[in-house]
Amino acid sequence: FAMAVLLLEGCRPKVTRFAFEPLDVGSDPVQAACDDAAAWTLRAGGFTVTVTPKADYTVRGIVLSTRRYRPDRNAILSPCDVALAWGKMADGDVLNEVSWDQSGRWYWWSYDSDFPFDNATIARYSANTHVIPSTPNVRRAVLSLDAGDRVSLSGQLVFVDATDGSSTWWWHSSLSREDTGEGSCEVLFLRSLEVDGRVYE
């Protein structure tokens, strides 16, 4: 399995189609409840995993950083996190004044005392997104992202519940842009990724 993942990650993603409208990274993510969407079940890492969609979701922003994960349990579904900024935080001059980092499925930032925004504003206009790719091609595409890319991520925010018969774990997406701390990250089942006009599905 590990070798198969390495071979997959070494392949280039294939462009599904092209988008010709410029990405608007100045607007908030678009979210709509999908209460009638059916859950589905899969087997991964010895667990029976139930994925329940909670909201259709599209976020357009600038990639701040990405972090791949292999050792943690959630990596059986999500190979990486993508930290994004939009709106007030998507301005290039603003972003250049902030240092960003990711580790352990968290992201954080630092800035000088004269930075114009407080932590609450930064949290409101940025996010660390746990990405669950919907296809091998989407997986390859999201793993190829770089800081500074202008992107659109579309799919569903999901609740993940898993069991192997003797133990259970869960991973539930935030459904708000206003929360902070543990549980505030989005868990995104990613169906479509746009990068600089190239769309991967």
Backbone as CSV, one residue per row, in Angstrom:
resi,resn,N_x,N_y,N_z,CA_x,CA_y,CA_z,C_x,C_y,C_z
1,PHE,0.837,-1.216,0.000,0.000,0.000,0.000,0.863,1.254,0.000
2,ALA,1.902,1.275,0.836,2.761,2.459,0.919,3.425,2.742,-0.418
3,MET,3.893,1.689,-1.096,4.539,1.891,-2.394,3.530,2.413,-3.413
4,ALA,2.285,1.921,-3.352,1.254,2.392,-4.281,0.996,3.868,-4.081
5,VAL,0.970,4.318,-2.818,0.755,5.736,-2.534,1.907,6.561,-3.069
6,LEU,3.139,6.081,-2.880,4.297,6.825,-3.360,4.268,6.945,-4.879
7,LEU,3.915,5.862,-5.574,3.825,5.922,-7.028,2.736,6.887,-7.460
8,LEU,1.605,6.880,-6.752,0.501,7.776,-7.073,0.929,9.217,-6.921
9,GLU,1.638,9.510,-5.808,2.023,10.882,-5.553,3.095,11.354,-6.528
10,GLY,3.816,10.436,-7.170,4.846,10.835,-8.102,4.323,11.148,-9.487
11,CYS,3.046,10.864,-9.757,2.465,11.128,-11.067,1.941,12.554,-11.139
12,ARG,1.915,13.079,-12.329,1.372,14.423,-12.527,-0.136,14.340,-12.674
13,PRO,-0.875,15.296,-12.089,-2.325,15.304,-12.288,-2.671,15.704,-13.713
14,LYS,-3.824,15.240,-14.191,-4.296,15.563,-15.536,-5.378,16.628,-15.451
15,VAL,-5.237,17.641,-16.275,-6.236,18.709,-16.327,-7.529,18.154,-16.899
16,THR,-8.640,18.343,-16.165,-9.950,17.884,-16.633,-10.555,18.887,-17.611
17,ARG,-10.426,20.148,-17.278,-10.958,21.213,-18.127,-10.289,22.516,-17.718
18,PHE,-10.588,23.573,-18.470,-10.020,24.886,-18.168,-11.130,25.852,-17.767
19,ALA,-10.814,26.740,-16.833,-11.728,27.804,-16.421,-11.128,29.126,-16.890
20,PHE,-11.959,29.988,-17.454,-11.440,31.202,-18.074,-11.791,32.468,-17.285
21,GLU,-12.586,32.331,-16.232,-12.887,33.476,-15.378,-11.837,33.580,-14.279
22,PRO,-11.335,34.796,-13.998,-10.358,34.953,-12.909,-10.969,34.535,-11.576
23,LEU,-10.165,33.942,-10.717,-10.640,33.543,-9.402,-10.785,34.769,-8.501
24,ASP,-11.936,34.903,-7.900,-12.193,35.986,-6.954,-11.844,35.496,-5.556
25,VAL,-10.664,35.873,-5.061,-10.234,35.445,-3.735,-10.613,36.467,-2.664
26,GLY,-11.379,37.470,-3.043,-11.773,38.513,-2.100,-13.082,38.242,-1.398
27,SER,-13.767,37.166,-1.765,-15.078,36.875,-1.191,-15.001,35.716,-0.199
28,ASP,-16.016,35.641,0.663,-16.095,34.558,1.630,-16.374,33.232,0.946
29,PRO,-16.007,32.117,1.580,-16.429,30.809,1.071,-17.946,30.725,0.963
30,VAL,-18.391,29.912,0.016,-19.826,29.710,-0.203,-20.208,28.355,0.382
31,GLN,-21.200,28.364,1.273,-21.608,27.144,1.951,-23.123,27.024,1.948
32,ALA,-23.631,25.820,1.664,-25.067,25.562,1.666,-25.309,24.187,2.264
33,ALA,-26.193,24.107,3.230,-26.494,22.835,3.883,-26.986,21.810,2.872
34,CYS,-26.571,20.555,3.060,-27.021,19.469,2.186,-27.531,18.327,3.058
35,ASP,-28.538,18.630,3.850,-29.056,17.678,4.834,-29.600,16.408,4.204
36,ASP,-30.018,16.466,2.949,-30.595,15.297,2.291,-29.551,14.434,1.585
37,ALA,-28.294,14.865,1.600,-27.247,14.097,0.914,-26.997,12.785,1.652
38,ALA,-26.851,11.714,0.906,-26.670,10.393,1.498,-25.239,10.201,1.983
39,ALA,-25.107,9.558,3.130,-23.787,9.164,3.628,-23.299,7.953,2.839
40,TRP,-21.981,7.698,2.873,-21.457,6.495,2.254,-20.409,5.875,3.172
41,THR,-20.144,4.604,2.937,-19.228,3.839,3.779,-18.119,3.255,2.927
42,LEU,-16.903,3.241,3.490,-15.757,2.663,2.803,-14.861,1.970,3.819
43,ARG,-13.952,1.159,3.303,-12.956,0.502,4.148,-11.607,1.165,3.914
44,ALA,-10.934,1.537,4.995,-9.630,2.197,4.883,-8.829,1.938,6.151
45,GLY,-7.607,1.475,5.986,-6.726,1.286,7.129,-7.263,0.327,8.171
46,GLY,-8.080,-0.644,7.753,-8.657,-1.594,8.687,-9.927,-1.098,9.356
47,PHE,-10.378,0.098,9.021,-11.576,0.681,9.609,-12.725,0.705,8.599
48,THR,-13.933,0.571,9.124,-15.126,0.883,8.359,-15.447,2.352,8.613
49,VAL,-15.416,3.140,7.552,-15.511,4.594,7.677,-16.825,5.066,7.048
50,THR,-17.589,5.824,7.820,-18.815,6.439,7.310,-18.580,7.924,7.108
51,VAL,-18.840,8.399,5.905,-18.653,9.811,5.547,-20.037,10.421,5.319
52,THR,-20.353,11.450,6.102,-21.666,12.079,6.016,-21.521,13.525,5.559
53,PRO,-22.000,13.868,4.366,-21.929,15.269,3.913,-22.832,16.151,4.765
54,LYS,-22.319,17.326,5.117,-23.096,18.278,5.907,-23.379,19.570,5.156
55,ALA,-22.504,19.941,4.213,-22.715,21.186,3.469,-21.919,21.153,2.178
56,ASP,-22.525,21.644,1.095,-21.758,21.933,-0.110,-20.896,23.154,0.170
57,TYR,-19.674,23.137,-0.337,-18.716,24.155,0.091,-17.745,24.469,-1.035
58,THR,-17.525,25.746,-1.271,-16.488,26.207,-2.195,-15.725,27.342,-1.534
59,VAL,-14.411,27.214,-1.509,-13.566,28.274,-0.974,-12.549,28.654,-2.042
60,ARG,-12.412,29.958,-2.268,-11.439,30.479,-3.222,-10.455,31.333,-2.439
61,GLY,-9.180,31.058,-2.609,-8.217,31.798,-1.820,-6.794,31.597,-2.316
62,ILE,-5.865,32.082,-1.529,-4.439,31.954,-1.817,-3.852,30.923,-0.852
63,VAL,-3.106,29.977,-1.388,-2.484,28.957,-0.553,-1.385,29.599,0.289
64,LEU,-1.504,29.437,1.606,-0.494,29.948,2.531,0.613,28.928,2.735
65,SER,0.209,27.683,2.893,1.157,26.585,3.040,0.393,25.275,2.930
66,THR,1.110,24.187,2.714,0.519,22.858,2.715,1.384,21.948,3.580
67,ARG,0.774,20.892,4.105,1.537,19.922,4.893,1.004,18.525,4.604
68,ARG,1.909,17.635,4.198,1.530,16.244,3.969,1.595,15.472,5.279
69,TYR,0.740,14.442,5.389,0.725,13.597,6.571,0.677,12.140,6.153
70,ARG,1.533,11.332,6.759,1.481,9.891,6.563,1.300,9.128,7.878
71,PRO,1.942,9.517,8.980,1.870,8.671,10.178,0.521,8.698,10.891
72,ASP,-0.236,9.786,10.795,-1.423,9.893,11.641,-2.598,9.109,11.065
73,ARG,-3.538,8.762,11.948,-4.682,7.941,11.570,-5.524,8.589,10.479
74,ASN,-5.684,9.900,10.551,-6.526,10.587,9.575,-5.932,10.549,8.168
75,ALA,-4.629,10.230,8.056,-3.981,10.206,6.752,-4.488,9.072,5.870
76,ILE,-5.210,8.097,6.431,-5.780,7.060,5.574,-6.841,7.654,4.651
77,LEU,-7.368,8.817,5.016,-8.333,9.518,4.180,-7.773,10.806,3.613
78,SER,-7.050,11.546,4.439,-6.603,12.897,4.083,-5.082,12.959,4.059
79,PRO,-4.484,12.999,2.857,-3.017,12.998,2.781,-2.379,14.336,3.101
80,CYS,-3.184,15.414,3.140,-2.576,16.722,3.379,-3.606,17.721,3.884
81,ASP,-3.100,18.770,4.493,-3.884,19.946,4.855,-3.449,21.104,3.973
82,VAL,-4.396,21.967,3.648,-4.108,23.169,2.865,-4.562,24.379,3.662
83,ALA,-3.628,25.257,3.991,-3.963,26.511,4.670,-4.195,27.587,3.616
84,LEU,-5.339,28.275,3.731,-5.770,29.251,2.735,-6.118,30.570,3.390
85,ALA,-6.016,31.649,2.615,-6.502,32.963,3.034,-7.363,33.552,1.932
86,TRP,-8.370,34.320,2.338,-9.250,34.995,1.381,-9.626,36.356,1.959
87,GLY,-10.397,37.119,1.187,-10.895,38.394,1.696,-9.779,39.328,2.133
88,LYS,-9.925,39.907,3.322,-8.944,40.869,3.833,-7.539,40.293,3.902
89,MET,-7.440,39.008,4.128,-6.122,38.400,4.287,-5.505,37.965,2.974
90,ALA,-6.211,38.129,1.860,-5.688,37.687,0.570,-4.868,38.758,-0.134
91,ASP,-4.782,39.927,0.447,-3.968,40.995,-0.126,-2.488,40.636,0.010
92,GLY,-1.761,40.754,-1.089,-0.364,40.350,-1.090,0.488,41.081,-0.075
93,ASP,0.282,42.386,0.069,1.067,43.154,1.028,0.802,42.690,2.459
94,VAL,-0.453,42.334,2.737,-0.799,41.837,4.067,-0.153,40.478,4.315
95,LEU,-0.276,39.590,3.350,0.255,38.239,3.525,1.760,38.240,3.744
96,ASN,2.449,39.168,3.115,3.901,39.217,3.254,4.354,39.616,4.653
97,GLU,3.424,40.120,5.457,3.764,40.515,6.823,3.503,39.417,7.845
98,VAL,3.014,38.275,7.380,2.669,37.172,8.280,3.505,35.948,7.932
99,SER,3.967,35.232,8.965,4.630,33.945,8.776,3.647,32.841,9.131
100,TRP,3.554,31.830,8.257,2.586,30.758,8.440,3.301,29.429,8.583
101,ASP,2.701,28.518,9.348,3.276,27.181,9.472,2.165,26.187,9.806
102,GLN,2.441,24.906,9.599,1.494,23.834,9.876,2.230,22.661,10.500
103,SER,1.533,21.973,11.399,2.067,20.754,11.983,0.979,20.099,12.808
104,GLY,0.957,18.766,12.831,0.023,18.053,13.674,-1.428,18.370,13.399
105,ARG,-1.753,18.677,12.137,-3.110,19.032,11.690,-3.576,20.388,12.214
106,TRP,-2.644,21.214,12.665,-2.935,22.596,13.071,-2.188,23.547,12.140
107,TYR,-2.624,24.809,12.100,-1.835,25.847,11.475,-1.766,27.030,12.439
108,TRP,-0.736,27.822,12.246,-0.591,28.998,13.091,0.193,30.061,12.349
109,TRP,0.257,31.253,12.966,0.873,32.389,12.310,1.578,33.252,13.342
110,SER,2.434,34.132,12.839,3.087,35.135,13.682,3.277,36.398,12.863
111,TYR,3.321,37.543,13.563,3.451,38.826,12.889,4.009,39.856,13.860
112,ASP,4.486,40.972,13.327,5.050,42.034,14.151,3.945,42.845,14.825
113,SER,4.331,43.627,15.804,3.364,44.368,16.619,2.591,45.419,15.824
114,ASP,3.132,45.872,14.684,2.433,46.899,13.910,1.528,46.314,12.825
115,PHE,1.303,45.005,12.848,0.415,44.381,11.861,-1.002,44.925,12.042
116,PRO,-1.723,45.243,10.942,-3.001,45.954,11.070,-4.174,45.116,11.570
117,PHE,-4.072,43.776,11.570,-5.199,42.931,11.967,-4.865,42.133,13.222
118,ASP,-5.923,41.808,13.997,-5.722,40.984,15.182,-5.938,39.509,14.843
119,ASN,-5.732,38.641,15.844,-5.857,37.197,15.615,-7.260,36.805,15.157
120,ALA,-8.276,37.460,15.699,-9.648,37.118,15.334,-9.901,37.368,13.848
121,THR,-9.349,38.463,13.327,-9.520,38.773,11.905,-8.785,37.765,11.037
122,ILE,-7.571,37.418,11.440,-6.813,36.427,10.672,-7.559,35.100,10.643
123,ALA,-8.089,34.682,11.786,-8.827,33.417,11.853,-10.101,33.468,11.015
124,ARG,-10.723,34.639,10.952,-11.977,34.780,10.189,-11.747,34.665,8.680
125,TYR,-10.575,35.086,8.217,-10.305,35.130,6.782,-9.197,34.160,6.356
126,SER,-9.025,33.107,7.117,-8.097,32.047,6.730,-8.589,30.739,7.345
127,ALA,-8.058,29.650,6.856,-8.499,28.343,7.356,-7.450,27.290,7.053
128,ASN,-7.401,26.292,7.934,-6.625,25.090,7.672,-7.610,24.000,7.276
129,THR,-7.538,23.549,6.038,-8.518,22.620,5.501,-7.918,21.227,5.397
130,HIS,-8.569,20.260,6.064,-8.188,18.853,5.949,-8.840,18.301,4.686
131,VAL,-8.042,17.936,3.716,-8.559,17.564,2.392,-8.657,16.053,2.250
132,ILE,-9.865,15.579,1.908,-10.094,14.189,1.543,-10.347,14.161,0.037
133,PRO,-9.380,13.756,-0.772,-9.574,13.787,-2.230,-10.624,12.782,-2.684
134,SER,-11.429,13.182,-3.661,-12.493,12.308,-4.166,-11.995,11.336,-5.221
135,THR,-10.891,11.649,-5.883,-10.348,10.800,-6.943,-8.827,10.802,-6.850
136,PRO,-8.166,9.794,-7.449,-6.701,9.822,-7.489,-6.156,11.072,-8.177
137,ASN,-6.852,11.566,-9.206,-6.379,12.759,-9.899,-6.453,13.992,-9.003
138,VAL,-7.539,14.113,-8.246,-7.649,15.231,-7.302,-6.561,15.114,-6.241
139,ARG,-6.286,13.905,-5.806,-5.220,13.692,-4.824,-3.877,14.190,-5.359
140,ARG,-3.553,13.794,-6.591,-2.288,14.232,-7.169,-2.245,15.756,-7.284
141,ALA,-3.370,16.350,-7.667,-3.405,17.802,-7.853,-3.220,18.544,-6.540
142,VAL,-3.908,18.107,-5.492,-3.804,18.827,-4.226,-2.414,18.649,-3.610
143,LEU,-1.793,17.514,-3.858,-0.437,17.298,-3.335,0.605,18.115,-4.093
144,SER,0.237,18.673,-5.234,1.182,19.464,-6.019,1.056,20.965,-5.758
145,LEU,0.157,21.359,-4.851,-0.036,22.785,-4.584,1.194,23.399,-3.931
146,ASP,1.403,24.682,-4.227,2.493,25.449,-3.633,1.947,26.713,-2.979
147,ALA,2.674,27.215,-2.002,2.318,28.496,-1.394,2.271,29.570,-2.470
148,GLY,1.239,30.400,-2.427,1.059,31.459,-3.410,0.098,31.107,-4.530
149,ASP,-0.240,29.825,-4.691,-1.208,29.435,-5.718,-2.570,30.049,-5.414
150,ARG,-3.240,30.500,-6.445,-4.627,30.970,-6.328,-5.519,29.794,-6.706
151,VAL,-6.380,29.397,-5.785,-7.097,28.143,-5.963,-8.577,28.290,-5.632
152,SER,-9.341,27.327,-6.143,-10.719,27.131,-5.737,-10.884,25.667,-5.372
153,LEU,-11.370,25.402,-4.163,-11.620,24.053,-3.687,-13.126,23.877,-3.526
154,SER,-13.690,22.860,-4.175,-15.135,22.634,-4.124,-15.435,21.188,-3.753
155,GLY,-16.428,21.011,-2.896,-16.846,19.677,-2.490,-17.865,19.768,-1.382
156,GLN,-17.737,18.870,-0.403,-18.637,18.870,0.741,-17.853,18.863,2.045
157,LEU,-18.316,19.656,3.002,-17.839,19.528,4.366,-18.497,18.291,4.964
158,VAL,-17.696,17.450,5.619,-18.197,16.135,6.009,-17.898,15.824,7.475
159,PHE,-18.706,14.919,8.025,-18.436,14.275,9.304,-17.953,12.864,9.001
160,VAL,-16.835,12.484,9.590,-16.258,11.161,9.407,-16.356,10.400,10.721
161,ASP,-16.901,9.197,10.673,-16.987,8.320,11.842,-16.466,6.948,11.440
162,ALA,-15.579,6.365,12.268,-14.911,5.127,11.873,-14.846,4.155,13.039
163,THR,-14.869,2.869,12.709,-14.716,1.824,13.712,-14.008,0.623,13.097
164,ASP,-13.236,-0.081,13.919,-12.646,-1.354,13.493,-13.230,-2.516,14.289
165,GLY,-14.338,-2.268,14.965,-14.992,-3.299,15.755,-14.658,-3.247,17.228
166,SER,-13.463,-2.724,17.546,-13.068,-2.636,18.952,-12.780,-1.205,19.389
167,SER,-12.523,-0.332,18.440,-12.277,1.073,18.757,-12.957,1.954,17.713
168,THR,-13.166,3.196,18.077,-13.813,4.140,17.169,-13.050,5.455,17.168
169,TRP,-13.220,6.209,16.104,-12.722,7.581,16.070,-13.597,8.384,15.135
170,TRP,-13.540,9.682,15.300,-14.355,10.562,14.469,-13.570,11.811,14.126
171,TRP,-14.024,12.444,13.041,-13.383,13.655,12.541,-14.488,14.491,11.922
172,HIS,-14.954,15.499,12.617,-16.109,16.263,12.181,-15.689,17.660,11.741
173,SER,-16.141,18.061,10.572,-15.794,19.366,10.026,-16.442,20.489,10.816
174,SER,-15.739,21.594,10.916,-16.385,22.839,11.319,-17.360,23.265,10.224
175,LEU,-18.436,23.901,10.635,-19.406,24.448,9.682,-19.498,25.956,9.812
176,SER,-18.485,26.572,10.407,-18.480,28.010,10.649,-17.120,28.582,10.314
177,ARG,-17.101,29.839,9.897,-15.833,30.543,9.695,-15.472,31.380,10.926
178,GLU,-16.290,31.334,11.943,-16.096,32.186,13.104,-15.425,31.474,14.268
179,ASP,-15.335,30.140,14.232,-14.800,29.409,15.376,-13.277,29.340,15.316
180,THR,-12.680,29.029,16.459,-11.229,28.895,16.559,-10.916,27.713,17.467
181,GLY,-9.652,27.292,17.457,-9.234,26.227,18.342,-9.582,24.848,17.819
182,GLU,-9.545,23.867,18.717,-9.789,22.482,18.330,-11.186,22.324,17.742
183,GLY,-11.261,21.629,16.602,-12.533,21.410,15.936,-12.943,22.507,14.982
184,SER,-12.100,23.519,14.806,-12.487,24.657,13.965,-12.048,24.507,12.510
185,CYS,-11.303,23.464,12.184,-10.861,23.270,10.808,-11.963,22.629,9.973
186,GLU,-11.915,22.881,8.686,-12.841,22.261,7.756,-12.306,20.900,7.312
187,VAL,-13.173,19.907,7.289,-12.853,18.594,6.715,-13.593,18.531,5.385
188,LEU,-12.861,18.608,4.299,-13.447,18.805,2.978,-13.252,17.585,2.101
189,PHE,-14.375,16.974,1.697,-14.330,15.953,0.655,-14.226,16.701,-0.671
190,LEU,-13.035,16.716,-1.230,-12.713,17.595,-2.351,-13.049,16.939,-3.678
191,ARG,-14.017,17.508,-4.386,-14.445,16.975,-5.675,-13.787,17.692,-6.853
192,SER,-13.431,18.955,-6.678,-12.883,19.733,-7.786,-11.881,20.739,-7.248
193,LEU,-10.754,20.846,-7.934,-9.693,21.784,-7.558,-9.312,22.594,-8.785
194,GLU,-9.386,23.913,-8.656,-8.947,24.808,-9.725,-7.684,25.518,-9.289
195,VAL,-6.683,25.533,-10.158,-5.411,26.208,-9.896,-5.027,26.988,-11.132
196,ASP,-5.042,28.311,-11.043,-4.613,29.151,-12.166,-5.286,28.749,-13.476
197,GLY,-6.602,28.527,-13.416,-7.365,28.230,-14.615,-7.418,26.777,-15.018
198,ARG,-6.651,25.930,-14.345,-6.671,24.495,-14.627,-7.561,23.799,-13.596
199,VAL,-8.486,22.990,-14.053,-9.420,22.321,-13.165,-9.112,20.823,-13.148
200,TYR,-9.050,20.276,-11.943,-8.768,18.854,-11.752,-9.961,18.209,-11.029
201,GLU,-10.444,17.107,-11.591,-11.591,16.422,-11.002,-11.336,14.908,-10.978
